[in-house]
Amino acid sequence: MIVDILNQILQDKGGRKRLIKEFQSIVWNNDKSIELLRNLAYDLDFYEQDELIRAEDVAYYGDERLEYEVKMVIELLKKSPKKNRR
């Protein structure tokens, strides 16, 4: 389920904001979420599609970093025991 949402974030650029919020909601509302997912959920708060808004703060990042971060987490989840994928 988590990997499915992460894959959707990668594929659906137009729906990224909505999908990120959905992912974050799942992670924050599941007290069994692993640290890897909690860290990604936090980091995604700094994703900003709009270049002008990104220019306002160096903490904001765009699509390239988002895709890198999400892909890394997917790879780490694939390598981890199944119980950690909640």
N, CA, C and O atoms as a DFTB+ gen file, in Angstrom:
344 C
 N C O
     1  1       0.819      -1.191       0.000
     2  2       0.000       0.000       0.000
     3  2       0.872       1.268       0.000
     4  3       0.658       2.170      -0.809
     5  1       1.846       1.329       0.904
     6  2       2.732       2.490       0.952
     7  2       3.524       2.598      -0.338
     8  3       3.643       3.683      -0.907
     9  1       4.066       1.483      -0.801
    10  2       4.858       1.501      -2.034
    11  2       3.975       1.915      -3.210
    12  3       4.447       2.597      -4.120
    13  1       2.721       1.520      -3.206
    14  2       1.796       1.919      -4.272
    15  2       1.624       3.443      -4.307
    16  3       1.658       4.052      -5.376
    17  1       1.441       4.042      -3.147
    18  2       1.273       5.501      -3.092
    19  2       2.563       6.195      -3.525
    20  3       2.523       7.190      -4.248
    21  1       3.699       5.672      -3.084
    22  2       4.978       6.264      -3.481
    23  2       5.168       6.183      -4.994
    24  3       5.649       7.134      -5.611
    25  1       4.796       5.063      -5.588
    26  2       4.881       4.924      -7.047
    27  2       3.936       5.902      -7.746
    28  3       4.279       6.461      -8.788
    29  1       2.761       6.107      -7.180
    30  2       1.821       7.072      -7.753
    31  2       2.391       8.487      -7.701
    32  3       2.218       9.270      -8.634
    33  1       3.075       8.808      -6.596
    34  2       3.708      10.123      -6.480
    35  2       4.707      10.319      -7.614
    36  3       4.795      11.405      -8.188
    37  1       5.453       9.280      -7.934
    38  2       6.427       9.368      -9.021
    39  2       5.757       9.539     -10.380
    40  3       6.250      10.279     -11.231
    41  1       4.643       8.861     -10.581
    42  2       4.015       8.819     -11.901
    43  2       3.052       9.975     -12.166
    44  3       2.933      10.418     -13.308
    45  1       2.373      10.466     -11.150
    46  2       1.319      11.459     -11.339
    47  2       1.781      12.842     -10.887
    48  3       1.479      13.270      -9.774
    49  1       2.508      13.532     -11.746
    50  2       3.050      14.847     -11.379
    51  2       1.951      15.839     -11.028
    52  3       2.128      16.666     -10.133
    53  1       0.834      15.770     -11.710
    54  2      -0.265      16.691     -11.443
    55  2      -0.944      16.440     -10.110
    56  3      -1.521      17.356      -9.523
    57  1      -0.881      15.211      -9.627
    58  2      -1.543      14.856      -8.372
    59  2      -0.589      14.699      -7.202
    60  3      -0.962      14.166      -6.157
    61  1       0.621      15.155      -7.374
    62  2       1.636      14.939      -6.338
    63  2       1.263      15.535      -4.990
    64  3       1.403      14.870      -3.963
    65  1       0.799      16.754      -4.976
    66  2       0.455      17.397      -3.694
    67  2      -0.583      16.575      -2.935
    68  3      -0.445      16.339      -1.735
    69  1      -1.616      16.144      -3.641
    70  2      -2.684      15.337      -3.017
    71  2      -2.135      14.004      -2.529
    72  3      -2.437      13.574      -1.416
    73  1      -1.324      13.345      -3.368
    74  2      -0.769      12.044      -3.008
    75  2       0.207      12.147      -1.840
    76  3       0.260      11.259      -0.989
    77  1       0.970      13.222      -1.802
    78  2       1.884      13.444      -0.684
    79  2       1.092      13.583       0.607
    80  3       1.459      12.998       1.626
    81  1       0.021      14.343       0.574
    82  2      -0.820      14.519       1.770
    83  2      -1.426      13.176       2.204
    84  3      -1.521      12.888       3.396
    85  1      -1.829      12.367       1.230
    86  2      -2.379      11.048       1.538
    87  2      -1.312      10.175       2.196
    88  3      -1.569       9.529       3.212
    89  1      -0.122      10.162       1.616
    90  2       0.991       9.392       2.180
    91  2       1.298       9.861       3.602
    92  3       1.434       9.044       4.513
    93  1       1.408      11.175       3.789
    94  2       1.716      11.715       5.110
    95  2       0.636      11.348       6.123
    96  3       0.943      11.018       7.269
    97  1      -0.597      11.403       5.714
    98  2      -1.702      11.061       6.616
    99  2      -1.594       9.607       7.074
   100  3      -1.785       9.306       8.253
   101  1      -1.294       8.722       6.152
   102  2      -1.142       7.304       6.499
   103  2      -0.004       7.119       7.484
   104  3      -0.147       6.413       8.483
   105  1       1.121       7.750       7.203
   106  2       2.301       7.597       8.064
   107  2       2.054       8.194       9.445
   108  3       2.330       7.553      10.459
   109  1       1.535       9.418       9.485
   110  2       1.351      10.077      10.781
   111  2       0.264       9.420      11.625
   112  3       0.305       9.499      12.853
   113  1      -0.701       8.776      10.988
   114  2      -1.787       8.145      11.733
   115  2      -1.532       6.679      12.059
   116  3      -2.388       6.010      12.636
   117  1      -0.361       6.183      11.691
   118  2      -0.004       4.799      11.998
   119  2       1.199       4.819      12.927
   120  3       2.324       5.072      12.497
   121  1       0.954       4.550      14.200
   122  2       2.050       4.614      15.167
   123  2       3.075       3.501      14.972
   124  3       4.092       3.471      15.665
   125  1       2.819       2.591      14.039
   126  2       3.781       1.528      13.749
   127  2       4.635       1.848      12.519
   128  3       5.427       1.012      12.084
   129  1       4.483       3.037      11.961
   130  2       5.283       3.431      10.808
   131  2       6.756       3.459      11.189
   132  3       7.124       3.917      12.271
   133  1       7.580       2.969      10.296
   134  2       9.013       2.941      10.570
   135  2       9.617       4.327      10.382
   136  3       9.041       5.191       9.720
   137  1      10.770       4.515      10.969
   138  2      11.446       5.812      10.930
   139  2      11.701       6.281       9.503
   140  3      11.581       7.471       9.211
   141  1      12.047       5.371       8.628
   142  2      12.299       5.710       7.222
   143  2      11.094       6.432       6.607
   144  3      11.252       7.438       5.916
   145  1       9.910       5.919       6.862
   146  2       8.694       6.526       6.316
   147  2       8.367       7.844       7.013
   148  3       7.927       8.796       6.369
   149  1       8.582       7.900       8.322
   150  2       8.342       9.154       9.041
   151  2       9.282      10.251       8.553
   152  3       8.877      11.403       8.403
   153  1      10.536       9.887       8.305
   154  2      11.504      10.869       7.795
   155  2      11.093      11.383       6.417
   156  3      11.161      12.582       6.148
   157  1      10.668      10.468       5.549
   158  2      10.229      10.888       4.216
   159  2       8.992      11.780       4.314
   160  3       8.904      12.800       3.631
   161  1       8.047      11.399       5.155
   162  2       6.826      12.204       5.321
   163  2       7.189      13.620       5.761
   164  3       6.609      14.591       5.274
   165  1       8.134      13.738       6.668
   166  2       8.571      15.065       7.105
   167  2       9.248      15.809       5.961
   168  3       8.928      16.968       5.698
   169  1      10.183      15.151       5.282
   170  2      10.925      15.786       4.187
   171  2       9.997      16.273       3.070
   172  3      10.270      17.287       2.428
   173  1       8.911      15.551       2.847
   174  2       7.993      15.938       1.776
   175  2       7.276      17.263       2.061
   176  3       6.690      17.860       1.158
   177  1       7.323      17.715       3.306
   178  2       6.771      19.040       3.621
   179  2       7.522      20.145       2.880
   180  3       6.992      21.242       2.702
   181  1       8.730      19.869       2.454
   182  2       9.565      20.872       1.806
   183  2       9.553      20.767       0.277
   184  3      10.275      21.495      -0.404
   185  1       8.736      19.865      -0.253
   186  2       8.583      19.766      -1.700
   187  2       7.682      20.901      -2.168
   188  3       6.626      21.153      -1.587
   189  1       8.110      21.575      -3.215
   190  2       7.313      22.657      -3.786
   191  2       7.453      22.633      -5.301
   192  3       8.553      22.761      -5.838
   193  1       6.318      22.465      -5.985
   194  2       6.326      22.419      -7.451
   195  2       6.646      23.768      -8.067
   196  3       7.318      23.839      -9.096
   197  1       6.175      24.828      -7.453
   198  2       6.290      26.172      -8.013
   199  2       7.701      26.736      -7.787
   200  3       8.139      26.903      -6.649
   201  1       8.396      27.022      -8.883
   202  2       9.758      27.547      -8.825
   203  2       9.844      28.866      -8.066
   204  3      10.797      29.096      -7.322
   205  1       8.860      29.723      -8.252
   206  2       8.881      31.020      -7.575
   207  2       8.794      30.857      -6.062
   208  3       9.485      31.551      -5.317
   209  1       7.958      29.953      -5.620
   210  2       7.841      29.706      -4.183
   211  2       9.116      29.041      -3.660
   212  3       9.587      29.357      -2.567
   213  1       9.670      28.115      -4.452
   214  2      10.923      27.461      -4.059
   215  2      12.040      28.472      -3.857
   216  3      12.899      28.287      -2.995
   217  1      12.033      29.516      -4.628
   218  2      13.082      30.538      -4.537
   219  2      13.023      31.316      -3.219
   220  3      13.995      31.973      -2.846
   221  1      11.909      31.246      -2.525
   222  2      11.737      31.985      -1.270
   223  2      12.521      31.385      -0.111
   224  3      12.839      32.084       0.851
   225  1      12.834      30.106      -0.194
   226  2      13.512      29.444       0.923
   227  2      14.375      28.308       0.385
   228  3      13.908      27.496      -0.414
   229  1      15.612      28.249       0.815
   230  2      16.527      27.213       0.318
   231  2      16.125      25.811       0.779
   232  3      16.613      24.822       0.231
   233  1      15.256      25.712       1.763
   234  2      14.805      24.400       2.238
   235  2      13.850      23.728       1.254
   236  3      13.713      22.505       1.262
   237  1      13.196      24.511       0.414
   238  2      12.268      23.945      -0.562
   239  2      13.033      23.271      -1.694
   240  3      14.121      23.700      -2.077
   241  1      12.443      22.220      -2.210
   242  2      13.044      21.532      -3.353
   243  2      11.967      21.142      -4.347
   244  3      10.775      21.182      -4.040
   245  1      12.404      20.760      -5.553
   246  2      11.480      20.461      -6.641
   247  2      11.383      18.993      -6.993
   248  3      11.698      18.114      -6.191
   249  1      10.938      18.751      -8.219
   250  2      10.640      17.395      -8.687
   251  2      11.839      16.461      -8.682
   252  3      11.712      15.289      -8.328
   253  1      12.993      16.967      -9.069
   254  2      14.163      16.092      -9.182
   255  2      14.520      15.466      -7.829
   256  3      14.737      14.259      -7.730
   257  1      14.576      16.292      -6.809
   258  2      14.912      15.756      -5.486
   259  2      13.780      14.879      -4.954
   260  3      14.037      13.839      -4.348
   261  1      12.541      15.286      -5.172
   262  2      11.406      14.472      -4.723
   263  2      11.511      13.069      -5.311
   264  3      11.378      12.077      -4.595
   265  1      11.749      12.994      -6.611
   266  2      11.830      11.699      -7.275
   267  2      12.996      10.872      -6.729
   268  3      12.867       9.662      -6.542
   269  1      14.112      11.515      -6.480
   270  2      15.262      10.814      -5.910
   271  2      14.916      10.258      -4.529
   272  3      15.145       9.079      -4.258
   273  1      14.367      11.102      -3.659
   274  2      14.033      10.695      -2.288
   275  2      13.032       9.542      -2.273
   276  3      13.204       8.573      -1.534
   277  1      11.995       9.652      -3.086
   278  2      10.962       8.618      -3.113
   279  2      11.528       7.304      -3.659
   280  3      11.247       6.235      -3.118
   281  1      12.313       7.383      -4.716
   282  2      12.916       6.166      -5.279
   283  2      13.834       5.480      -4.274
   284  3      13.847       4.253      -4.174
   285  1      14.594       6.270      -3.536
   286  2      15.489       5.694      -2.523
   287  2      14.704       4.957      -1.451
   288  3      15.091       3.865      -1.036
   289  1      13.610       5.545      -1.003
   290  2      12.793       4.906       0.028
   291  2      12.164       3.624      -0.514
   292  3      12.116       2.615       0.189
   293  1      11.685       3.653      -1.751
   294  2      11.106       2.441      -2.348
   295  2      12.148       1.331      -2.382
   296  3      11.850       0.189      -2.031
   297  1      13.360       1.654      -2.800
   298  2      14.430       0.649      -2.859
   299  2      14.744       0.097      -1.472
   300  3      14.915      -1.112      -1.311
   301  1      14.820       0.962      -0.485
   302  2      15.106       0.510       0.877
   303  2      13.966      -0.351       1.418
   304  3      14.214      -1.326       2.128
   305  1      12.741      -0.009       1.095
   306  2      11.599      -0.822       1.539
   307  2      11.626      -2.201       0.897
   308  3      11.298      -3.196       1.544
   309  1      12.014      -2.264      -0.365
   310  2      12.093      -3.556      -1.056
   311  2      13.121      -4.466      -0.406
   312  3      12.966      -5.687      -0.418
   313  1      14.165      -3.883       0.159
   314  2      15.239      -4.655       0.781
   315  2      14.956      -4.996       2.235
   316  3      15.618      -5.856       2.816
   317  1      13.971      -4.320       2.825
   318  2      13.692      -4.530       4.244
   319  2      12.691      -5.662       4.443
   320  3      11.967      -6.036       3.520
   321  1      12.659      -6.204       5.664
   322  2      11.659      -7.238       5.948
   323  2      10.250      -6.711       5.735
   324  3       9.986      -5.529       5.954
   325  1       9.354      -7.572       5.313
   326  2       7.988      -7.173       4.968
   327  2       7.267      -6.465       6.111
   328  3       6.447      -5.581       5.861
   329  1       7.549      -6.827       7.339
   330  2       6.852      -6.219       8.482
   331  2       7.142      -4.727       8.596
   332  3       6.385      -4.002       9.242
   333  1       8.220      -4.257       7.982
   334  2       8.577      -2.841       8.068
   335  2       7.884      -1.990       7.025
   336  3       8.140      -0.787       6.974
   337  1       7.037      -2.537       6.207
   338  2       6.421      -1.798       5.100
   339  2       5.110      -1.135       5.453
   340  3       4.427      -0.635       4.558
   341  1       4.735      -1.108       6.694
   342  2       3.456      -0.517       7.110
   343  2       3.414       0.955       6.882
   344  3       2.407       1.597       7.180
